[in-house]
Amino acid sequence: MMSSEKTNLFKLVKKQTVFKLKAFYSFFTVLLFIQMIAMFFSYFGTMTYGSTVEYVSIEISFFSADAVIVFSLLWAFITSILLTTKAYRYSDFTFVTNRLTSNFSNILFLLFASLVAGVTAFLSRYLIRVIQFYTTDVFIVQPFVEPASEIIIGISATVLYVLLFCAIGYFSGMLVQMHRLFLVLLPVLYLGVLIISDNLSNGSVNPVFGFFGLESSFFMFVVKVLLIVVILFGSATGLTNRLEVR
């Protein structure tokens, strides 16, 4: 007896997204683990200066969550690639699905993952300060908490950076799934672009990094990142329509 219930794109994507959030919880466990490792390294400071004048010795250390953010970006890149592998793609076949719904649910999962990774990575800076305050005799000059507007901008920027790396990883992973030759070509291409752009910079900031990192307008930064993200996710979705379905 056949069911008369009709399916639609929204319901299928919703079911697959919820399924992936529950099934792939190990990704977030890994995220927590690598962020703790990064915080351990950040605890000892990213830069230290010392000076002695007669009987007075002064040591200045700089603490930041840069290591946590970098580790989170690497996690986002690798996680998005893993989602494109056959082992994870075949999990979609638990439902009535096609490549479109599979891609949409993957993108929604990565959006949620970017939000979690970005927020936790940025807020780890305050946890590092608290730990430093209670476990050492360091005198912290910078306030424990910045103004709310700066926190919102910082969290938003971190989330967008993580999302950008998710999009790059997802697009790269889909290209590799289409043809194994991209497994060799993509690293060479990425390194080549960085090396060439660095040579063209004449000692200044690499244009690839400066395109985002040196943007003075936060609005334009958001537009740039979202534009690249939409292009990468859209390209990955369009190029993979020919991949097999079950």
C-alpha positions in Angstrom: 0.0 0.0 0.0 1.5 3.3 -1.1 1.4 6.4 1.1 -0.5 9.4 -0.1 1.5 11.8 1.9 3.4 14.3 -0.2 6.9 15.3 0.5 8.4 18.7 -0.2 11.8 20.2 -0.2 11.5 22.1 3.1 10.4 19.0 5.1 13.1 16.8 3.6 15.8 19.4 4.3 14.6 19.9 7.8 14.6 16.1 8.6 18.0 15.6 7.1 19.4 18.6 9.0 18.0 17.5 12.3 19.3 14.0 11.6 22.8 15.3 10.9 22.9 17.4 14.0 22.2 14.4 16.1 24.3 11.9 14.2 27.4 14.0 13.7 27.7 15.3 17.3 31.2 13.8 17.3 32.3 16.8 15.2 31.5 19.1 18.0 33.3 16.9 20.5 36.4 17.2 18.4 35.9 20.9 18.2 35.8 21.2 22.0 38.9 19.0 22.3 41.0 21.1 19.8 39.9 24.4 21.4 41.0 23.1 24.8 44.4 22.3 23.3 44.6 25.7 21.7 43.7 27.4 25.0 46.5 25.4 26.7 49.0 26.9 24.3 47.4 30.4 24.6 47.6 30.2 28.4 51.4 30.8 28.3 51.0 33.9 26.1 51.6 34.6 22.4 54.4 37.1 23.0 56.5 38.2 25.9 58.8 41.1 26.6 61.0 41.7 29.6 62.9 44.6 31.0 65.0 45.3 34.2 65.7 48.7 35.6 68.0 48.6 38.7 66.0 46.4 41.2 62.7 46.4 39.2 62.0 43.7 36.8 59.0 43.9 34.4 57.7 41.2 32.1 54.9 41.9 29.7 53.0 39.1 28.1 50.3 39.2 25.5 47.4 36.7 25.6 44.9 36.2 22.9 42.5 33.6 21.4 44.2 33.6 18.0 45.3 30.0 18.4 41.8 28.9 19.3 40.4 30.7 16.3 43.0 29.2 14.0 42.4 25.7 15.3 38.7 26.3 14.8 39.2 27.3 11.2 41.1 24.2 10.5 38.4 22.1 12.2 35.8 23.8 10.0 37.8 23.1 6.8 38.3 19.5 7.6 34.8 18.9 8.8 33.3 20.3 5.7 35.5 18.1 3.6 34.4 15.0 5.5 30.8 15.8 4.8 31.4 15.4 1.1 32.9 11.9 1.4 30.8 8.8 0.5 30.5 7.6 4.0 28.7 10.7 5.1 26.8 11.2 1.8 25.3 7.8 2.0 23.8 8.6 5.4 21.3 10.9 3.5 19.9 7.8 1.8 18.0 7.0 5.0 15.5 9.5 3.7 13.9 10.2 0.3 16.5 12.5 -1.0 18.4 13.9 -4.0 21.6 15.9 -4.3 19.7 19.2 -3.8 18.2 18.3 -0.5 21.5 16.7 0.6 23.5 19.8 -0.2 21.0 22.1 1.5 21.0 20.0 4.7 24.8 20.0 4.6 24.9 23.7 4.2 22.5 24.2 7.1 24.6 21.9 9.3 27.7 23.9 8.4 25.9 27.1 9.2 25.1 25.8 12.7 28.6 24.4 13.1 30.1 27.8 12.1 27.9 29.6 14.7 29.0 27.2 17.5 32.7 27.3 16.5 32.8 31.0 16.0 31.0 31.9 19.3 33.1 29.5 21.4 36.4 30.5 19.8 35.8 34.2 20.3 34.5 33.8 23.9 37.5 31.7 24.8 39.5 34.9 25.1 37.6 35.7 28.3 38.0 32.3 29.7 41.8 32.6 29.2 41.8 35.9 31.0 39.8 34.5 33.9 42.1 31.5 34.2 45.2 33.7 34.1 43.7 36.0 36.7 43.1 33.2 39.2 46.1 31.0 38.6 48.9 33.5 38.2 50.0 36.8 39.6 49.6 38.5 36.2 48.2 42.0 36.3 45.7 42.3 33.4 45.7 45.7 31.8 43.0 45.1 29.2 39.4 45.0 30.6 37.9 41.6 31.1 34.9 42.4 28.9 34.8 44.9 26.0 31.7 47.0 25.1 28.7 44.9 23.8 29.1 46.4 20.3 32.7 45.2 20.0 31.7 41.7 21.3 28.9 41.4 18.8 31.2 42.5 15.9 34.0 40.2 17.1 31.7 37.2 17.3 30.1 37.9 14.0 33.4 38.3 12.3 34.7 35.0 13.8 31.6 33.2 12.7 31.9 34.5 9.2 35.5 33.4 9.0 34.6 29.9 10.1 31.8 29.8 7.6 34.2 30.9 4.9 36.5 28.0 5.7 33.5 25.7 5.7 32.5 26.9 2.2 36.1 26.5 0.9 36.4 23.0 2.4 32.9 21.9 1.1 33.6 23.2 -2.4 37.1 21.5 -2.4 35.6 18.2 -1.1 33.0 18.1 -3.8 35.5 18.7 -6.5 37.6 15.8 -5.2 34.5 13.6 -5.1 33.9 14.5 -8.8 37.4 13.6 -9.8 40.3 12.3 -7.7 42.8 14.4 -9.7 41.6 17.5 -7.7 43.1 15.8 -4.6 46.5 16.8 -6.0 45.5 19.9 -8.1 43.7 21.8 -5.3 46.6 22.0 -2.8 49.0 23.0 -5.6 46.5 25.6 -6.7 45.9 27.1 -3.3 49.6 27.2 -2.5 50.3 28.7 -5.9 47.8 31.5 -5.4 49.2 32.3 -2.0 52.8 32.3 -3.2 52.1 34.4 -6.4 50.0 36.9 -4.4 52.7 37.2 -1.8 55.3 37.9 -4.4 53.0 40.6 -5.9 52.5 42.2 -2.6 56.1 43.6 -2.5 56.6 43.0 1.2 53.2 44.3 2.2 50.2 42.2 3.4 49.3 39.3 1.1 46.3 40.5 -1.1 44.4 37.3 -0.4 44.4 37.9 3.3 44.2 41.6 3.0 41.0 41.3 0.9 39.2 40.3 4.2 41.5 41.2 7.0 42.3 44.8 6.0 38.7 45.7 5.3 37.9 48.8 7.4 34.1 48.7 6.9 32.5 45.8 8.8 29.5 46.0 6.4 31.7 45.5 3.4 33.5 42.7 5.2 30.2 40.9 5.7 29.2 41.5 2.0 32.6 40.1 0.8 32.5 37.0 2.9 28.8 36.2 2.2 29.3 36.7 -1.5 32.2 34.2 -1.6 30.3 31.8 0.6 27.3 31.9 -1.6 29.4 31.4 -4.7 31.3 28.4 -3.2 28.2 26.7 -1.8 26.2 27.4 -5.0 29.0 26.1 -7.2 29.3 22.9 -5.1 25.6 22.4 -5.3 25.4 22.9 -9.0 28.5 20.8 -9.8 27.4 17.8 -7.8 23.9 17.3 -9.3 25.4 14.5 -11.4 26.8 12.6 -8.4 25.0 9.3 -7.7 21.8 9.0 -5.7 20.2 5.9 -4.2 
